[in-house]
């Protein structure tokens, strides 16, 4: 999402503009995944984004047809471009050819922002998904669209993947309407990559088109602007176009560090032009916390084991647990170990400036996804978007095949908005439960995680059944039957999910009313004061954590002390 980074001496000024909108992507290649699928995650984190699933069916267009372009963030009409003869079906950040495109905004140099042109980053993603079938086609399409129609957005990192390979592409506007400069690197098979609102591509090979593509003026443009003066082989995209500062490390690359730390079990391993390397994840902790900006992390690393879909989803639920940036430990977590800090992210006490952490999981997520491309299945069956709304730590993913003939109603555009409540909207239902969890996080969140695990296990089983059914129908030439099966499963599971979360809302309200915890029997029913009565047994009152109590005593102890 949009993020503006100000290059100023005062760190606080930079931080105050950063990450009002921000996203996180993790890329897992075929050789790194447990089932040989290519997987990409995306958290669309915005205080102004409603969680729904955008849908454009495949279509053949008449000659002379035009495509109207609307800015994704503001909804403004930007202009129109000629339509192509045929477009692929696009649902969210994936199409029915198993192409995936997600993003994080890194801003970059302020003088390049908001130039002329009509292809903003969101329109660029969705238009490309409708026109390209592979990752390499997508890179070429992005280059063509920005060259012809201009690129008025800030700097972006794109995750671009298909069923066989995955790329990270970084692009910045030239600021004058003449398009953009960019570089794209293929993530080596067997590795994982991540980006989170800070440019991550440094130096890159200049003569390896199988693994690295770039615009012809990516270096010369930086020279013209005075941002680079060395040999071409020394050119670093991120250093030229998005130099890292405290905020870029602490609020952005810290999330990359955390994802790598989890999936690599604390030990980074990677290979580059200088050979093979290993290092403890904690060796890069000083960089992630913004203290040593020269000690940049590798662009990609090898995970400690094959990455499962559920393990990858759990990465998106992280709050730096078990690290020095753990948000559940300090007094700010309150009595219930709440791993969130409400905005603003910076504050000042006694003339000193401080910041709250920005973890992968955050309260302002509009929607989050795990896109899965599976090469062993036909394209019509292989592409799945595991879709969730609101805070990833307290919401479940549900599968939606990319070849469905309609979006499940709980996720459909028009079913509610940020200013219009809808009782059938998954976004609003999850927000209700999650807001309750924020009151009693250490009690409610573990229960929600068990519910999430149970639901997602059910989904894995249903997907396997539907894969077989749809693939068999396709083998017999019955595409309609295959699509209907995938649509039915996607809609059935989404309906089941929202129904279960409505039940959870009622259960949580009853069980944790007024900060109490009602006592239950082994079967889950509530213990009553006497048999046959409707008066519950005396509730439990969980102990309040000492760290929080000490904070109260330090602030107010002289007044409340018992003598």
C-alpha positions in Angstrom: 0.0 0.0 0.0 1.0 3.7 -0.2 3.8 4.8 2.1 5.7 8.1 2.0 9.3 8.3 3.2 10.8 11.7 3.9 14.5 12.0 3.7 15.1 14.5 6.5 17.6 14.9 9.3 14.9 14.5 11.9 14.2 10.8 12.3 10.8 11.6 13.9 9.6 13.4 10.8 10.5 10.4 8.6 8.8 8.0 11.0 5.6 10.0 11.3 5.0 9.8 7.5 6.0 6.1 7.2 3.7 3.2 7.3 0.4 4.9 7.6 -0.2 2.3 4.9 2.2 -0.6 4.6 2.3 -4.2 3.5 4.3 -7.4 3.8 5.2 -10.0 1.1 6.9 -13.4 1.6 7.8 -15.4 -1.5 8.4 -19.2 -1.4 9.8 -21.0 -4.5 8.9 -24.5 -5.7 12.0 -26.1 -4.3 11.4 -24.4 -0.9 7.8 -25.4 -0.4 6.6 -28.6 1.2 4.3 -29.5 -1.7 6.3 -28.0 -4.6 3.9 -25.2 -5.1 5.0 -21.6 -5.5 3.5 -19.4 -2.7 3.3 -15.7 -2.2 1.8 -13.9 0.8 0.4 -10.4 0.9 -1.0 -8.3 3.7 -2.8 -5.3 2.4 -2.4 -3.1 5.5 -4.3 0.2 5.3 -6.5 2.2 7.6 -8.6 3.1 4.5 -8.9 -0.3 2.8 -12.0 -2.5 2.9 -11.4 -6.2 2.7 -13.0 -7.7 -0.4 -12.0 -9.8 -3.3 -11.8 -8.0 -6.7 -13.1 -10.0 -9.7 -12.9 -9.5 -13.4 -13.9 -12.6 -15.6 -12.0 -13.5 -18.7 -13.4 -11.8 -21.8 -12.9 -11.2 -25.5 -13.0 -7.6 -26.6 -14.0 -6.0 -29.8 -11.4 -4.0 -31.7 -11.4 -0.4 -30.5 -12.5 -1.2 -27.0 -11.0 0.9 -24.3 -10.1 0.2 -20.6 -10.9 3.0 -18.1 -8.2 3.4 -15.4 -9.0 4.4 -11.9 -6.4 5.1 -9.2 -6.6 2.2 -6.8 -6.0 4.1 -3.6 -8.2 7.2 -4.2 -10.7 5.9 -6.8 -9.9 8.9 -9.1 -10.5 8.5 -12.9 -7.0 8.6 -14.5 -7.8 8.0 -18.2 -8.2 5.1 -20.6 -6.0 2.8 -22.7 -6.8 0.5 -25.6 -8.1 -2.9 -24.5 -6.4 -6.1 -25.7 -8.3 -8.8 -27.7 -8.6 -11.2 -24.8 -8.1 -10.8 -21.1 -7.6 -13.6 -18.5 -9.8 -13.9 -15.4 -8.4 -11.9 -12.5 -9.5 -12.5 -9.0 -7.7 -10.5 -6.3 -4.0 -10.6 -6.9 -4.0 -13.7 -9.1 -5.4 -14.9 -12.5 -6.6 -18.1 -13.9 -3.2 -18.8 -15.5 -1.7 -19.1 -12.0 0.1 -15.8 -12.3 0.5 -13.9 -9.0 1.3 -10.2 -8.5 1.5 -8.5 -5.1 3.3 -5.4 -3.8 4.7 -3.3 -1.1 5.3 0.5 -1.5 8.7 1.8 -0.6 8.3 5.4 -1.6 11.8 6.2 -2.7 13.1 9.7 -3.6 10.5 12.3 -3.1 11.3 14.2 -6.3 10.1 11.3 -8.3 6.7 11.0 -6.7 3.4 11.8 -8.4 4.7 12.4 -11.9 2.3 12.5 -14.9 0.8 9.3 -16.3 -2.2 7.2 -15.6 -0.9 3.7 -14.6 -0.8 3.8 -10.8 0.6 0.7 -9.1 -2.8 -0.9 -8.3 -4.1 -0.4 -11.9 -0.7 -1.8 -13.1 -1.1 -5.0 -11.1 -4.7 -5.7 -12.1 -4.2 -4.7 -15.8 -1.2 -6.9 -16.0 -3.0 -9.9 -14.4 -5.6 -9.6 -17.1 -3.0 -9.6 -19.9 -0.1 -11.8 -18.9 0.1 -15.5 -18.3 3.6 -16.0 -16.8 5.9 -14.1 -14.5 8.2 -13.1 -17.4 5.3 -11.9 -19.5 4.1 -9.9 -16.5 7.5 -8.1 -16.2 7.4 -7.3 -19.9 3.8 -6.1 -19.7 4.6 -3.8 -16.7 7.5 -2.3 -18.7 5.3 -1.7 -21.7 2.4 -0.2 -19.8 4.6 2.2 -17.8 6.6 3.2 -20.9 3.5 4.0 -22.9 1.2 5.5 -20.2 3.5 6.8 -17.5 3.8 5.7 -13.9 2.5 8.3 -11.3 3.0 6.1 -8.2 5.8 6.0 -5.7 8.4 3.2 -5.7 7.1 -0.3 -5.5 8.5 -3.8 -4.8 6.4 -6.4 -6.7 6.3 -10.1 -6.0 5.6 -11.7 -9.4 5.3 -15.5 -9.6 3.8 -18.3 -11.7 3.6 -22.0 -11.2 7.3 -22.5 -12.0 9.3 -19.5 -10.9 9.1 -16.4 -8.7 10.6 -12.9 -9.1 11.0 -9.7 -7.1 10.7 -6.6 -9.2 11.4 -3.1 -8.0 10.3 0.0 -9.9 10.4 3.8 -9.5 8.9 6.6 -11.6 11.2 8.9 -13.5 9.0 11.7 -12.3 8.6 13.3 -15.7 6.0 11.1 -17.4 8.5 9.1 -19.5 7.9 5.9 -17.6 9.9 4.1 -15.0 13.2 2.5 -14.2 13.2 -1.0 -12.7 15.1 -4.2 -12.0 13.7 -7.7 -11.6 15.6 -10.7 -10.1 14.5 -14.3 -10.1 14.5 -15.9 -6.7 16.6 -19.1 -6.9 14.7 -22.3 -6.6 14.9 -23.6 -3.1 15.0 -20.1 -1.5 12.6 -17.7 0.0 12.5 -13.9 -0.3 10.5 -11.1 1.4 9.9 -7.4 1.2 8.1 -4.9 3.3 8.1 -1.3 2.2 11.8 -0.9 1.8 13.6 -1.5 -1.5 15.7 -4.7 -1.2 17.5 -5.2 -4.5 21.1 -4.0 -4.2 23.7 -4.9 -6.9 22.6 -7.2 -9.6 24.1 -9.2 -12.5 24.2 -7.1 -15.8 24.5 -10.1 -18.2 22.2 -12.9 -16.9 18.8 -12.5 -18.6 17.7 -15.9 -17.3 17.8 -14.6 -13.8 17.9 -10.8 -13.9 16.0 -8.3 -16.1 16.2 -4.5 -16.0 15.3 -1.3 -17.8 18.1 -0.1 -20.1 18.4 3.2 -18.3 18.2 2.0 -14.7 21.8 3.0 -14.1 22.2 6.0 -16.5 19.1 7.7 -15.0 20.6 7.5 -11.5 23.9 8.9 -12.9 22.0 11.8 -14.5 20.3 12.6 -11.2 23.7 12.5 -9.3 22.7 9.5 -7.2 25.4 7.2 -8.5 28.9 7.7 -9.9 30.8 4.4 -9.7 31.3 1.5 -12.1 28.1 -0.2 -13.5 29.0 -3.4 -11.7 28.8 -1.5 -8.4 25.4 -0.1 -8.9 22.9 -0.8 -6.2 19.2 -0.1 -7.0 18.1 0.3 -3.4 21.0 2.6 -2.5 20.3 4.8 -5.5 16.5 5.0 -5.4 15.6 4.2 -1.8 18.5 4.6 0.6 17.7 2.9 3.9 17.2 5.1 7.0 16.2 4.3 10.5 12.5 3.9 9.6 13.2 1.8 6.6 15.1 -0.7 8.8 13.0 -0.6 12.0 9.6 -0.5 10.5 10.2 -2.3 7.1 13.1 -4.6 6.9 12.5 -5.7 10.5 9.5 -7.6 9.2 11.6 -9.3 6.6 14.1 -10.2 9.3 11.4 -11.7 11.4 10.0 -13.8 8.5 13.5 -15.1 7.7 14.2 -15.7 11.3 11.1 -17.9 11.7 11.4 -19.9 8.4 15.2 -20.3 8.8 15.1 -21.3 12.5 17.5 -18.5 13.4 20.2 -19.4 10.8 20.5 -17.6 7.5 22.0 -19.4 4.6 22.4 -17.9 1.1 24.6 -17.9 -2.0 25.7 -14.9 -4.1 28.4 -13.9 -6.5 30.9 -14.2 -3.7 30.0 -17.8 -2.8 28.0 -19.5 -0.1 27.4 -17.8 3.3 25.8 -18.6 6.6 25.1 -16.3 9.6 23.0 -16.3 12.7 19.8 -14.3 12.2 20.7 -12.4 15.4 23.8 -11.1 13.5 21.4 -8.9 11.6 19.3 -7.8 14.5 21.2 -4.6 14.9 20.2 -3.7 11.3 16.6 -4.7 11.8 16.3 -2.4 14.8 17.8 0.4 12.8 21.1 0.6 14.6 23.6 -0.5 11.9 22.3 0.5 8.5 25.3 -0.8 6.6 24.8 -4.4 7.7 22.1 -5.2 5.1 20.4 -8.6 5.0 20.7 -11.0 2.0 18.0 -10.6 -0.6 17.0 -14.3 -0.2 17.8 -17.1 2.1 17.3 -20.9 2.2 14.7 -22.0 4.8 15.7 -24.6 7.4 13.1 -27.0 6.1 10.4 -27.3 3.4 7.8 -24.6 4.0 4.2 -25.7 4.4 1.2 -23.6 3.6 0.2 -23.5 7.3 3.7 -22.5 8.4 3.8 -19.7 5.9 0.4 -18.5 7.0 1.6 -18.4 10.6 4.5 -16.2 9.6 1.9 -13.5 8.7 0.6 -13.8 12.2 3.9 -12.7 13.8 4.4 -10.0 16.4 8.1 -10.4 17.0 7.4 -13.0 19.7 10.6 -14.3 21.3 12.8 -11.4 20.1 13.9 -8.1 21.7 11.1 -6.4 19.7 8.4 -8.7 21.2 5.3 -6.6 21.6 3.7 -8.8 24.3 6.3 -8.2 27.1 6.5 -4.5 28.0 3.9 -2.6 30.0 2.4 -1.3 26.8 0.9 -4.7 26.3 -1.4 -4.1 29.3 -2.7 -6.8 31.6 -3.7 -9.1 28.6 -0.3 -9.1 26.7 -1.9 -7.3 23.7 0.7 -7.2 20.9 -0.6 -4.0 19.3 0.0 -0.3 19.8 -2.5 2.1 18.4 -1.4 4.9 16.1 0.5 7.2 16.0 3.6 5.0 16.0 6.0 7.6 17.5 5.8 9.5 20.8 8.0 11.8 22.9 8.6 11.7 26.6 10.9 14.2 28.5 12.3 15.4 25.2 13.3 12.0 24.0 11.7 10.3 20.9 10.5 6.7 20.9 8.6 4.4 18.6 6.2 1.5 18.7 7.1 -1.6 16.7 5.6 -2.4 13.4 5.1 -6.2 13.2 3.9 -8.3 10.3 0.5 -8.8 11.9 -1.3 -5.5 12.4 -4.7 -4.2 13.3 -5.3 -2.2 10.1 -5.1 -5.0 7.6 -7.9 -4.8 5.0 -7.3 -8.2 3.6 -4.4 -10.7 3.5 -3.8 -13.6 1.1 -1.6 -16.6 0.5 -1.5 -17.2 -3.2 -0.6 -20.8 -4.3 0.3 -21.9 -7.8 0.5 -25.6 -8.3 2.3 -26.9 -11.4 1.1 -30.5 -11.1 -2.5 -29.5 -11.8 -4.2 -27.9 -14.8 -4.1 -24.1 -14.7 -7.9 -24.0 -14.2 -7.5 -26.0 -11.0 -4.0 -25.2 -9.8 -4.4 -21.6 -8.8 -5.8 -20.8 -5.3 -6.1 -17.6 -3.3 -6.2 -18.4 0.4 -8.1 -15.3 1.4 -8.5 -13.6 4.8 -9.8 -10.3 6.1 -8.7 -8.0 9.0 -5.9 -8.8 11.4 -4.0 -11.9 10.2 -3.3 -13.0 13.8 -6.9 -13.5 14.6 -8.4 -14.4 11.2 -8.6 -17.6 9.1 -7.7 -18.1 5.5 -10.2 -19.7 3.2 -9.5 -21.1 -0.3 -11.0 -19.5 -3.4 -10.0 -21.1 -6.7 -9.0 -18.6 -9.4 -11.4 -20.2 -12.0 -14.6 -19.7 -10.0 -17.5 -18.1 -11.8 -18.3 -15.8 -8.9 -16.8 -14.5 -5.7 -18.1 -16.0 -2.4 -20.7 -13.5 -1.1 -18.9 -12.7 2.2 -16.0 -11.3 0.2 -17.8 -9.7 -2.7 -17.3 -6.1 -3.7 -20.3 -4.0 -2.7 -21.1 -6.1 0.4 -20.5 -3.4 2.9 -17.7 -0.8 3.0 -15.6 1.0 5.7 -18.6 3.3 6.3 -21.4 0.8 5.8 -21.8 -2.2 8.1 -23.0 -5.5 6.5 -24.1 -8.5 8.6 -23.1 -10.8 5.7 -19.6 -9.3 5.2 -16.6 -11.4 6.4 -14.7 -8.2 7.0 -17.2 -6.8 9.5 -17.7 -10.2 11.2 -14.0 -10.7 11.8 -13.5 -7.2 13.0 -16.2 -7.7 15.6 -14.5 -10.8 17.0 -11.0 -9.3 16.7 -12.0 -6.1 18.6 -13.3 -8.4 21.4 -10.0 -10.2 21.4 -8.1 -7.0 21.8 -9.8 -6.6 25.2 -8.7 -9.9 26.6 -6.0 -11.0 24.2 -4.1 -13.6 26.3 -7.4 -15.4 26.9 -9.2 -15.0 23.5 -6.4 -15.2 21.0 -5.3 -18.8 21.9 -8.9 -19.9 21.4 -9.1 -18.2 18.1 -5.9 -19.8 16.9 -7.3 -23.2 17.7 -10.5 -22.3 15.8 -8.3 -21.1 12.9 -6.2 -24.3 12.8 -9.3 -26.4 12.9 -11.0 -24.5 10.1 -7.9 -24.4 7.8 -7.4 -28.2 8.3 -11.0 -28.7 7.1 -10.2 -26.5 4.1 -7.1 -28.5 3.2 -9.1 -31.7 3.1 -11.9 -30.1 1.0 -9.4 -28.7 -1.4 -7.8 -32.1 -2.0 -11.3 -33.6 -2.8 -12.2 -30.7 -5.1 -8.8 -30.9 -6.9 -9.5 -34.5 -7.8 -13.1 -33.8 -8.8 -12.3 -30.8 -10.9 -9.3 -32.3 -12.6 -11.3 -35.4 -13.5 -14.0 -33.3 -15.0 -11.4 -31.4 -17.1 -9.9 -34.7 -18.3 -13.3 -35.6 -19.7 -13.6 -32.2 -21.4 -16.3 -30.9 -19.0 -14.9 -27.5 -18.0 -18.3 -26.3 -16.8 -18.5 -29.1 -14.3 -15.0 -28.4 -13.0 -15.6 -24.7 -12.6 -18.9 -25.4 -10.8 -17.2 -27.8 -8.4 -14.5 -25.2 -7.5 -17.1 -22.4 -7.2 -19.3 -24.5 -4.9 -16.4 -25.5 -2.6 -15.1 -21.9 -2.4 -18.5 -20.5 -1.6 -19.5 -23.3 0.8 -16.3 -22.9 2.9 -16.6 -19.1 3.0 -20.2 -19.4 4.2 -19.2 -22.0 6.8 -16.4 -19.7 8.0 -18.6 -16.6 8.5 -21.3 -18.7 10.2 -18.7 -20.2 12.6 -17.3 -16.7 13.4 -20.8 -15.5 14.3 -21.0 -18.4 16.7 -17.6 -17.5 18.1 -18.7 -13.9 18.7 -21.6 -15.1 20.8 -19.5 -17.6 22.7 -16.8 -15.2 23.5 -19.2 -12.6 24.8 -20.9 -15.0 27.1 -17.7 -16.7 28.3 -15.6 -13.5 29.0 -18.3 -11.0 30.0 -17.0 -8.2 32.1 -13.5 -9.6 32.3 -14.6 -12.8 34.0 -14.0 -16.3 32.8 -17.0 -18.6 33.2 -16.1 -22.1 34.4 -16.7 -25.0 31.9 -17.1 -28.7 32.2 -15.0 -31.1 30.1 -17.7 -31.1 27.4 -17.4 -27.3 27.1 -20.8 -26.6 28.8 -20.9 -24.0 31.6 -20.9 -25.2 35.2 -24.0 -23.9 37.1 -24.4 -22.8 40.6 -26.9 -25.6 41.2 -28.2 -28.3 38.9 -31.0 -27.0 36.7 -30.4 -23.4 37.5 -29.4 -20.8 35.0 -27.0 -19.1 37.4 -23.4 -19.9 36.5 -20.8 -21.1 39.0 -18.5 -18.4 40.4 -16.3 -17.2 37.6 -12.5 -17.3 37.5 -10.4 -14.2 37.6 -7.1 -14.8 35.9 -4.0 -13.4 37.7 -2.9 -10.0 36.5 0.7 -10.1 35.2 3.3 -8.7 37.4 5.0 -6.5 34.8 1.7 -4.6 34.3 1.1 -4.3 38.1 4.6 -3.0 38.6 3.8 -0.3 36.0 0.7 0.7 37.9 2.7 0.9 41.2 5.5 2.9 39.6 2.9 5.4 38.3 0.4 5.5 41.1 1.6 3.4 43.9 1.8 6.2 46.6 -1.9 6.7 46.1 -3.2 3.1 46.1 -0.8 1.5 48.7 -2.4 -0.3 51.6 -0.8 0.7 54.9 
